[in-house]
């Protein structure tokens, strides 16, 4: 430790329950002016049995509970240096593949825990994830907020995880027998899954469009209680170190374990046998020990410097070289060249190569560099034109990362793998000629291979190759099937200036799956960025002289979300103005969902005079006579958060008794369910399935409660594709049974009340244009969902009410009162216990 520090070289230390090691590393680094990566973990913080969170608590409470325990037994000698080490506050919380609720809980818990640690001045290292967990998709779906938080504090946060060569069995595809894979198996058997999993976190960060986090392998296990042989051990330590270096954001790893324990056999002694070799490897790798001078100094730099080479492909002309220079010369003066060897060679600690359009080399250059020039930082970039290369390189030179589209997907290039005609060839064009993207459906079954589609286009149609430029499978995987410059046959009379994007499947009766739509929307956005000449995105049937139903009769419910534009016509008519029945605006507050809340809730309505939106559950009907509004008093039909059913009858039987209580007292407006686009609310998989069930449910309500006016429920703007969900439901007939539509809208602006209210009004106007120009609109929930003074929130709400009162077609708006936690834990947007009603009463 002292030797490395003296040479100014950083290293990593992980200490569990022993502050001495951590403190020595801190002080040694301080002595020589070196900041080491130091992890400290308590295995039984606060006297607990382990450092796992209490999974029975809500994630925010579990985070506070664990962090208080960790802080209570933090060694006092470390406290003066808390900014110089990382705290691994928890360890090996499972994120099982078949349990999205559990993984969602863990993701939320990590955000809450990291926030608490940062606020207290500690550096979080979370969460010591088990080997192989979480998966890339789990990271994207449930840890996006954690990565966003980390990107705000990149130098203070680490993602920690474990890697292990564990024993398991697989089926031999040839003989059908079981093959044992264990720590004696080659490293490649585990690559990207149990070992070298940094790629999962990096791909996930790229898909989310956030900064790649700093990563730390806090346990690297060759086996639970036994090591492989010395030669294999040394070879694989060297291999994994090179892999870490290639990623660029893996700051360290520690080998398991230097601790004694019966369950780990003599693993510590086996590791000690390698101690001298490990020490030599580290010093020889990090410290240049060879003498410089004499005649044998060819290739030795005069001094160390950071070198970056922009490597152009063999097909690049001078315009590409000029683009690279124009983008980076003034800021970085990076080298521009065409030799991969020149880019990799050299006795430099820092060698980075930016490979432009790597596919044009015809081989995997990342593997080539790792093999011939280990240690090179490999950065690929795809650019269709020199101008796009300028934009991307300039961004990278300034920010150290590539520009990303949020929610990015991968594009699999299979152009050269697909069947082609033996003699015919498609024509080509300049990319600047492309002005239109055309959306198709293949009509073929979703399990049909893309190669078979291509073969049909060649054999059945006599075409040179497949007609589409991209095919998107039902699971959201995107495949490029033609080069962008290829003039393929996908839309007669318009091939020369258009690109064809095909969604695999038949969408005459049902819309594409959600994942497929999201992938298509991402691809359209990405192509618009890559090809600035794109002017329009059209369905096949929307292009001139096209007598076709493609991309299916359901296209209006989903195409506009993919295209990123609004429909050209509005439900209320081409004018875009409200054309439904006349309404008188009512300002109100969302009523209590629980009986215990009513005694305090009365103060809100008594002091402000605001109307109440009732909930159907419990004894809420008792207050109907006292707090109903003569103009409009809707009742939201409520079911338990854990209620799930697959048919309308079960749903109806679950709430009909509650509805009957209100109906007998005169209630006639009922909002049927709530925020059904959130995954946990129902048994449906998409808006279309919900719409079919919802229509049947509404019909049951009307038969049993004559004269009832039903409202389509508010959807959450924060979960899922809100407008896509509504469009799918409408296409399934959901709007056939409703009198009006409900919307939810929120703001986090706590600085400017007028701007906050105005922004919410804009969202209401947009929502009305899409879905409610032919029927009344109710804002079922709105709020400032961030901590702010009661007077500020009251001003926002007053301004919002006043603006909506002037908007034709808006029947009512109800400020959201959270009511599922008693004080003092009630959510910050609620009216009670926060004085908002008093502040509002003074304003009016």
VENUR-V559502 format. One record per helix or strand of 2 or more residues. SS is the DSSP state (H for helix, E for strand). FROM is the first residue (numbers start at 1). TO is the last residue. If there is no record, write none. Layout:
# VENUR-V559502
ss->SS from->FROM to->TO
ss->SS from->FROM to->TO
This chain:
# VENUR-V559502
ss->H from->2 to->6
ss->E from->12 to->16
ss->H from->19 to->32
ss->E from->37 to->41
ss->H from->45 to->47
ss->H from->59 to->72
ss->H from->76 to->79
ss->H from->82 to->84
ss->E from->86 to->87
ss->H from->100 to->119
ss->E from->123 to->129
ss->H from->136 to->142
ss->H from->144 to->152
ss->E from->158 to->164
ss->E from->168 to->171
ss->E from->178 to->181
ss->H from->187 to->189
ss->H from->198 to->208
ss->E from->215 to->221
ss->H from->230 to->247
ss->E from->250 to->255
ss->H from->262 to->264
ss->H from->267 to->272
ss->H from->275 to->286
ss->E from->306 to->311
ss->H from->318 to->328
ss->E from->335 to->337
ss->H from->340 to->344
ss->E from->350 to->356
ss->H from->358 to->361
ss->H from->365 to->372
ss->E from->377 to->381
ss->H from->386 to->399
ss->E from->411 to->413
ss->H from->415 to->417
ss->E from->427 to->428
ss->H from->431 to->433
ss->E from->436 to->441
ss->H from->450 to->459
ss->E from->470 to->472
ss->E from->478 to->480
ss->E from->486 to->487
ss->H from->495 to->497
ss->E from->498 to->503
ss->H from->514 to->530
ss->E from->536 to->539
ss->H from->540 to->542
ss->H from->555 to->557
ss->H from->559 to->563
ss->E from->586 to->590
ss->H from->595 to->608
ss->E from->611 to->615
ss->H from->620 to->627
ss->E from->635 to->636
ss->H from->648 to->664
ss->E from->669 to->672
ss->H from->687 to->704
ss->E from->709 to->712
ss->H from->722 to->731
ss->H from->734 to->737
ss->E from->740 to->747
ss->H from->753 to->771
ss->E from->776 to->784
ss->H from->790 to->804
ss->E from->810 to->815
ss->H from->836 to->843
